[in-house]
Structure formats: C-alpha cells, structure tokens
Amino acid sequence: MDKKIRVGALIIKDKKILLVTSKDTTVYWSPGGGIENDESHHDALIRELKEELSLTCVASKFYTNISYYNAFIKKDVECFYYIVETEGDLKPQSEISKYHWFSKEDIEKDPEKIGENLRKQIISKLIQERYL
C-alpha cells in the first residue's frame, strides 16, 4: 500500500493557531497537502499556502512528524509539520471555505472541531510547549 506524504503548516500568532476547513465538513485541520513529484517539503508548503490561502511562506522550521491511517482516502499518511511564518492577505481559496484562529481555550472548549490526529498528536504538544 502506498504511503501518502503530506506537509502541514503550523501558523501561530498571538498564541493562536490558524486552522482551515472545507464546505464538506465541520472539522478543522492545518493548511498544507501532499508532496507533488520531487518537490521538497519547503516547496510544497510554499505551493499549498499560496493555493489554499493566498499566503507567501517566508520561513519554515521543522517541528515534528506523525503517521496515521486516513480512512477517507484509505491510505497510510506521514505528515511533516512545520512552524511557518507567512505574509500577505489571508484569503481562502481552492478547497478551503473557512479559516479560524484557535486559542488553547477554543480548542479545550470544543475539541471535536479539530481533526483527531492533529489535536491529539500536534496541538497537545504545542500547548505543552506553550506555543498556544
């Protein structure tokens, strides 16, 4: 079975994380997506942030990676997360219909709004390390 390689952008400002969703769901996730051809992780982040949010990635720093099974696409996924600095006017496009800046309190109040793998494996670590 093929493993899908994905990058995720962790955009954090004022102790809030930017998460996105599409019109087909109420669950939020980190901006990002699959690696195309022989793209580097950084190049994939640049492309995905431009396509999804009209943002320019000006810096990225590897944070962590996780592996999980995605039942929707029926594939194992390995996602590499980067703390990203961006510039530009945030404008959802492509498959992204909405975005929200989530604080630690927002997440604790309504945890089911956040994708389970992201919430349990990434956001919990960001909270523990006081990014949020």
C-alpha positions in Angstrom: 0.0 0.0 0.0 1.3 3.4 -0.9 2.1 5.9 1.9 0.9 9.4 1.2 3.5 12.1 2.2 2.0 15.4 3.4 3.2 18.7 4.8 1.3 20.7 7.3 1.8 24.4 8.1 1.6 25.4 11.8 0.9 29.2 11.6 0.8 30.6 15.1 0.3 34.3 16.0 -0.5 35.7 19.5 -0.8 32.1 20.9 -3.5 31.1 18.3 -3.1 28.6 15.5 -4.6 29.1 12.1 -6.7 26.1 11.0 -8.9 25.6 7.9 -11.9 23.6 6.8 -13.9 23.0 3.6 -17.6 23.3 2.9 -18.0 19.5 3.1 -17.1 19.2 6.8 -17.1 21.0 10.1 -13.7 19.6 11.2 -10.7 21.9 11.0 -7.1 21.0 10.1 -3.8 22.6 9.4 -3.2 24.1 5.9 -1.0 22.0 3.7 -1.2 19.0 1.5 0.5 16.3 -0.5 4.0 16.5 -1.9 4.0 16.6 -5.7 6.6 14.9 -7.9 10.1 15.6 -6.5 9.1 18.7 -4.5 10.9 19.5 -1.3 8.8 19.9 1.9 9.5 23.7 1.8 8.4 24.0 -1.9 5.2 22.0 -1.1 4.5 24.4 1.8 5.0 27.4 -0.5 2.7 26.0 -3.1 0.0 24.8 -0.7 -0.2 28.1 1.3 -0.4 30.1 -2.0 -3.1 27.7 -3.4 -5.2 27.4 -0.3 -4.8 30.8 1.5 -3.1 33.3 -0.9 -0.2 33.5 1.6 3.5 33.6 1.0 5.7 31.3 3.1 8.7 33.4 4.2 10.2 30.9 6.6 9.6 27.3 7.8 11.1 25.3 10.6 10.6 21.6 11.0 8.5 20.8 14.2 7.6 17.1 14.1 6.0 14.4 12.0 3.3 11.8 12.6 2.0 8.7 10.8 -1.6 7.6 10.7 -4.2 5.8 8.6 -6.6 8.0 6.7 -9.8 6.0 6.3 -11.3 8.6 3.9 -8.5 8.1 1.3 -7.7 4.5 2.5 -4.0 5.2 2.8 -1.3 5.4 5.4 -0.2 9.0 5.7 3.0 10.5 7.0 2.7 14.2 7.7 5.6 16.5 8.3 4.7 19.6 10.3 6.5 22.9 10.1 6.2 26.1 12.1 5.7 28.6 9.3 5.9 32.4 9.0 3.8 33.9 6.3 3.0 37.3 4.8 0.1 38.5 2.6 -3.6 38.9 3.0 -5.3 35.7 4.2 -7.9 34.7 1.6 -9.3 31.1 1.5 -9.5 29.6 -2.0 -9.3 26.2 -3.7 -11.0 23.6 -1.4 -10.7 25.9 1.7 -14.0 27.5 2.6 -13.2 28.9 6.1 -10.4 29.5 8.5 -10.3 30.3 12.2 -7.6 31.3 14.6 -7.9 28.8 17.5 -6.7 29.6 21.0 -5.9 27.0 23.6 -9.3 27.9 25.3 -11.2 27.5 22.0 -9.7 24.0 21.5 -10.4 22.9 25.1 -14.0 24.2 24.8 -14.8 22.4 21.6 -12.1 19.8 20.9 -14.2 17.9 18.3 -13.9 20.8 15.9 -10.2 19.8 15.3 -9.1 16.8 13.4 -8.3 14.0 15.9 -4.7 13.2 14.8 -3.8 16.9 14.7 -5.5 17.6 18.1 -4.0 14.6 20.0 -0.5 14.5 18.5 0.3 18.0 17.4 -1.9 20.6 19.2 -1.4 18.9 22.6 2.4 19.2 22.1 2.1 22.8 21.0 0.0 23.6 24.2 2.5 21.7 26.4 5.4 23.6 24.9 3.5 26.9 25.4 3.2 27.8 21.7 -0.6 28.2 22.4 
